[in-house]
Amino acid sequence: MIVRGGSVVTPEGVTEADIAVEDGVISAIAPELPGAGREIDARGLTVLPGLIDIHVHFNEPGRTEWEGAASGSRALAAGGGVVYFDMPLNSAPCTVGGAEFDQKRAALEESSVTDFALWGGMIPGNAGALAEMAERGAIGFKAFMTDSGLAEFPRCDDQTLYEGMREAARLGLPVAVHAESDGMVQALAGRAREAGAAGVRDFLKSRPVAAEVEAIGRAAALAGEAGAKLHIVHMSSGSGVRAALEARAAGVDISIETCAHYLYFTEEDMERLGAVAKCAPPLRAQAEREALWEALDGGEVDIVASDHSPAPAAMKQDEDFFCVWGGVAGVQSTLAVLLQGRGGRPVPLARISALTAANPARRFALARKGRLAVGQDADFTLVDLGARHTVTPESLFQKHGFSPYLGATFRGVVRRTVLRGETIFADGKIAGEARGRMVTHAQTRTHA
């Protein structure tokens, strides 16, 4: 197959070229390649590496009424994505051992149209199960430093986190943490509830930037002592980025992830939109969002993910905002937010490619993903930068047609998404059946 005449975003920059694909792998990138049996006309389109979304909650098995890999992976493909990393919760059972890992893998192989990786869970009492999950191909381990919202996935106290990090370091796998100070959050929320406070602004006050910054520093100190690779998920603030950079300067192996909704929305939007924009950490003030953009523009943010975490409409409705289930549905909008950029100034294409593909592949050792280069999997998306699209319930491929992005108009339209040389999304429709494979950390197994 030849992809003909697109603006190809490679690690070296953007070039007008053809892409040749053989057996699902890129075999050549050059102008005017010889003809082939199949051709895709990419003239006038930008060819980006397919997105690798390292942070989604597709909730399979057990809670597919919240999402499911069938609908979630199709939404990812419609947004230009080819790989997702599924979190160990909110599936039932949570992925905290070898048997649960096997169960989730089987479910995703049955229903996913994109490739995927699996996070293992780190909780009190399961240190001995980390090796089981690593042997099966876990991409890393996820831990909460505050309440996860699920009783079956309790937070890690400092001792549990430290011992888990030591085991993860022995296994050669990173540890991802939800970094918020449990003591601070619980005390502030308890005080608000005792006073009968139940609004959006009360929730925001209960999870201040200080809770994020404190937890990042503590997680970094533990990781440094344990010799572990640390990944901070869904960093919400410029202040949080600075805390992580201080740890990096001190020698901690730390990577920084933010999410599209922290770049696009502010806490005023949460007050305006309500439950559909509730998340933890919460949306931040304009100044923190601007500082986050400054860090991204300066190359200090490593990865942008979606933290797609939907729930049925009934769980997003409660007069007490503390009781509303948190989570933003946005797996289809990450690329759109980056192409829209800051104040209408799009993020440079090479930087988008790094944030959404090359850096995730490098950090999590995906041997053949993340770059448009010879020998890599033929994973890419064709984007029409001259077109615009408006997010509507009908345009969303996720299970529930609500999102904080509804009504927003973005630059760029995904025309086609290709996974290992096969089209999985084109012309507004999913093409073909489920074909996803599990990909793994190269230190455990190169390609499952």
N, C-alpha and C positions, 0 to 999 in steps of 0.2 A: 504494500500500500504506500502511496505517496500523498502527503499533505502538501498541497501546492500553493506557494506564493504568499504565505502569511508573514506577519511581523513576529518573528520567533524570539521569545525572551529566554536567553541562555545565561549561564553564569558570567559570560564575558560581556553581555549587553544585549541590545535588541538589534536583530539583523533580518533583512528580507531574505528568506530562504525556504527551501523545501525540506520536508522531513520524510525520510524513508523508514518504513517499519517492516521488520521480518520476524515472524514467530512471536509477536507481541513485544518486541524489543526494538529500540531505535538503532538503525544500522547506518544512517548517514544524515548529516545536516549540511546542506550546501545549496547554492542557487542552481536551478535548472537541472535537477537530477533526471536520469533516464526514466522513461515511462514505466508504469506498472499496471497490473491488472485492475487494481482499484485506485481511485483517486478521490481526495476530498479537496474541494476548492476553498482555499483559505484566503484568497485575495481580498484585501480590504479588512481582514480580521487580525486580531492579535492572538498569538498562540502562547499561552502561559502554562507552566507546569500545573497539573491537577492539584487542587488544594488537599493538604493533609491536615485534617481537623483533629487535634490531639485531645480534645475535651468535649465529649458528648455523653448524654444520658439517654440512651435509647430504651432502657428499662426492660430488656428482654433477657431471659424469660420472666414470666410472672406478672408483669405490669404493662403488657402491650396495649392496654386501653389508654395508657398515658402517651405512648408513642409506638415503639416497636421498630426493629431494624428494617422491615419492609418499607414502611413509610419514611422513616428517618433517613435511610440511605438514599432513597429516591430524591428527597429534598436536598441532600448533600450534592448529589449528581447534578440536579437542576441549578445549583449554585456554583458549579464548576469543580466539585470535589471528587476525589477518587479513593481516599483512605480516611477512616475515622478511628480514633482510639476510644473504645467504649469504657466508661467508668464502672467500677464494681458495684455501684448503687445507682439507680433505685430498683434494680432487678430483684426478683424474689425467687430463689435465694440470692443474696449478695455474693459476689465473687471473692470469697475469703478462704478458699481451699481448692485442692485439686479436683475434687468431684464437681464442685460448683463451676470451676473453670471449664471443665469438659462439657458441662451442660450448656453453658453460655455459648461456647464455640460452636457446638452442634446447632443451636438455634440460629446463630448468625449466618452460618454457612448455608442454612436452608433458605434464608429470606433476604440476605443482603445483596444488592446489586453492585456495591463497591467493595473494595478490599477493606480490611479492618485489622486492628490490633486490640488486645485486651489488657487493661490495667488489672492487676491484682489488688485486693484490699488489705490494708494493714490496720488491725484493730487489736485491742487488748486480748491476749490469750492465743493469738494465731501465729506467733513467730515461727513455730515449727512448720507451718504450712507455706511459708514464703518460698522455700526451696521446691516444694511440689509445684507451685505455680510457675516458678522460673523454669523448671524442667519442661513444662508444657508450652513455654514460649511467651510468658508474660512480658509486656513491654516495660514494666516498672510497677511500683506499688504506690497506692494512694492512701493518704491518711488525713484525718480531720483533727485540727487542734481545738475545735469547738463543736458543739452539738450538730450532727449531720441532719437531724430531723427524722431519722429512722432509728428506732430502738435497737434493731439488729445490726447497725453499723455504728457502734459507740466511738466517741472521740478517743484519741491517744493522749494519755498523760505523758509528761516529759520522759519518764523512765521507759515506758513502752515505746515511745518514738525513738529514743536513743538506741535501745536494744534492737528495734526493727531496722534502724539505719545501719547499724553495724552488720546485721545479717544481709541487708541489701548490698552493702559495700562488698561483702564477701562474695556475693552472687554476681557482682558487676552490673547491677541494675539501679536506675535512679529512683528516688523517692519524691513523689509529688505531694505537696501539702496544701490544704486549705488553711491559710494563715490568718486567723483572728483569735485574739485573746479570749479564752472562754471565761476567765474570771471577770474581765471587764464587761463583756457582753452580757453575761448572766446578771451581774450586779445592776447594770444600767437598765436592762429590760425588766428586772424584778422591781426596781424602784418605780418605773413607769407604770407597770401593771398595778402595783399597790395604789398608785394615785389615780387609777381609772383611765389612764391615757391609752388610747387605742388607735390613733391616727397614723397617717403616713409619716408625718414629721416626727412623731414620737418614735417610730421604728428607726428612722434615720439617726436620731440622736442616740439610740441604744447601740449602734454599731459604728462608732467614730473611726476616722482615719487612724487615730492613735492605737486602736485595737489591732489594726492590720500591721502597722509599723512595729509594734511590740512583738507580735507573733513572728514576723519575718526575722527579726533579730534573734529571737530565741531559737527558731528552727535552724537558722544559719549556724549558730553557736554549736548546737547539737550535731549538725551535719559535719562541721569542721572537726569536731572531736572524734566523730565516728569514721571520718574519711569517706563519707557518702557523697554521691552526686545528688544535689538538691534541685528540685524544680518547684517554683512557686506558681500555683495556678491562679487564674483570674485576678491578677493584680489590678486594683481599682483606682490607684492614685499615683500621682507623681511622687508623693512622699514615700510611698511604698517602694517605688523603683529606686529612690535614693538609698533607702535602707538596704536593699538587695545589692546595690553597687558597692556600698561600703563593705559588705561581707565579701563580695568578690575581690575587692582590693586587698582584703586581709587574707586571701588565699582559699576561700571556700569555692568549691565547684558548684556554681549556682546559675540556673537559667530562669529567665523572666518571661512569663506569659501574661498577656492581657487579652481582653475580649472586645469584640466589635461594639457591644452596647456601652462599654465604659468610654469608648471614643466618640460615640454618637450622641448619647443622652447625658443629661445632668440630673441632679436630685429634683430640680424643678419639674423635669419631665415625669419623674416618678409621682410627684404630687398631682400632675395633670392627668397622667394615664392610669394611675392606680395599680391594681393587682397584676396586670399584664407586664408591668415593668419591675415588679418586686424581685430582688435577688440579694444574695449575700456573698461577699460584701456588697453593700448597696451602691447605687449610683451616687456620684460625688458632686460637690460644688463645682462651679465653672472654673475656678482657679486650679483645682486639682485636675480637672479634665485637660486644661491647657498644659499643665505641667506634664501630664501623661503623653500628650501629643509631642511636646518638646523632646521627651525621652525617646519616643518612637522615631521622630525625625532625625534625632541624633545618633541612631543606631544602638541605643541602650536597651530597647525592648527586643527580645529574641523572637517571640512567636505571638501571633494573633490567632486565637481560637474562638469558638462560638459559645462554649459552655451551654449548649442546647439542652434545656431541661424543662420540657413541657409537662403539663398535667391537664386532666379534664376540666372543663369550665366550672363545674361545681366546686372544685378545690380552689378556685381563684375568686371565690365569692364569700365574703364574711365582713360584717360590720367592724369586727376587730381585726385591724391590719396585721397584728402579730400572728393571727391564726391563719391567714391566707398562705397557701403553699407558695414558696418562692421558686423562681426559675424563669429564665427568659427563653422563649422559642426563637432561635435566630440562625439555625444551621444553614439556611439558604441565603443569608444576607451578608456574610463576612466579606466576600469579595466586593460586593456592592458598596459597603461602607468604606473600604480602602480606596476604591476607584473614585468615590465621591470626595474623600479626603477631608482635610481640615479647612473649613471656610470655603468649600468648593474647589480647593486646590488638591488634585489627586496625588496620592502617594506615588512616587516614581515606580514604574513597572518592575525594575530590577529589585527594588526594595520590597514590593508586594510579593514577588517570587520568593525572596529570602524568608520573609515573615511567615508565609503560608505553606511553603514547600521545602526549600533547601535547608533552612534551619531546623524544622521538625525532623527531617530525615537524618540530618547530621547528629542532632542531640540524642536521638533515640536509635541511632545505628541501623537505619533501614538501608540495606545494601544497594538496592536498585530503584529507589524512589527519590523524588524531590527535585530532579534536575532534567532539563532537556539536553541530553548529551548522549553520544554513542555508547551503547552498552546498557543504558538505563531502560527500565520499563517504559513503554510508550503510553504514558499517562499525561494527558494534557486537556486543556479546555480552550475552545475558540470563542473569543469575545469580540463583539461588535462595539467598539468604543464610541462610534458615532451615533448610536441609538440610546434611548432612555427607556426605563421601565418604572411603573408604579406598582408597589406591593399591594395586592388585594387578596382577600381570602381565596379566590379562585386560582390565583397564581401560585399559591403555596402547596407543596407536595407533602408536607407533614400531616399528621393525623388530624390535628385540630387547626382550624383556619383562623386562629387569632395570634397576634404578634404585636409587639410595640412598634414595629416598623410599618404597620398597615397605614396606607395613605401616603407614605413617603415615596418620592420619585428620585431615582438614582441614575447616574451615568453608567452606560454599559449594559449590554444584554448578552448572556451566555447563549451562544448558538448551538454549541455541541460540546459534549464531554466524552473523552475516550479513555478507556481503561485497558491497559495491556493490548492496545491496538484495536479494540472493539468498541464501537460506539454504544454508550449506555444512556445518553440523553441527546436528543436533537430536535430542533424545530418545536420546542415547547412540550415534548413528550418523552417519556421513558422508552428506550429501545431495548427489546430483548427481556430475558428472564434473569432471575437471580444467578449471579456468577461470582460472588465475592469469595476471596480467599483470605486466610489469616496471614498477616506478615508479622515478623518477630524481630527482636533485638539481635543484631548480628553476633553478639557475644554468646548468645544461647543457641540459636539456630538461625541460619542465614535466610531461609525462605521456606515457610511451612506450606 
